[in-house]
Amino acid sequence: MSSEVIDAFREIQDRVISMVLINEELYKCEKPEVIDFFHNTLKSSLIFFRIIGL
């Protein structure tokens, strides 16, 4: 595999790990406003990255 492909897989792996860590913290959280904040932030980020093509 080329180094570009390996780098792309590592970046995806890092993103997945980050998402897992955030989800674990959200499941521990008992404050709905915190969960709503993270949900809205994530949704906005996903829309933004989709628009710019990342």
C-alpha positions, 0 to 999 in steps of 0.5 A: 500500500502507498503511504497516502493510503496508509495515512488515510486509514490512520486518519479515519482510525483516529476519527473513529477513536475520537468518536468512541471516546466522546460517546463513552463520555456522553453515556456517562453524562446525566445532564440532557443539556450537555448531550444536546450541546454535543449532538448539535455541535456534531451535527453542525460539524458533519454538515459543514464538512459535507459541504466542503467535501471532507 
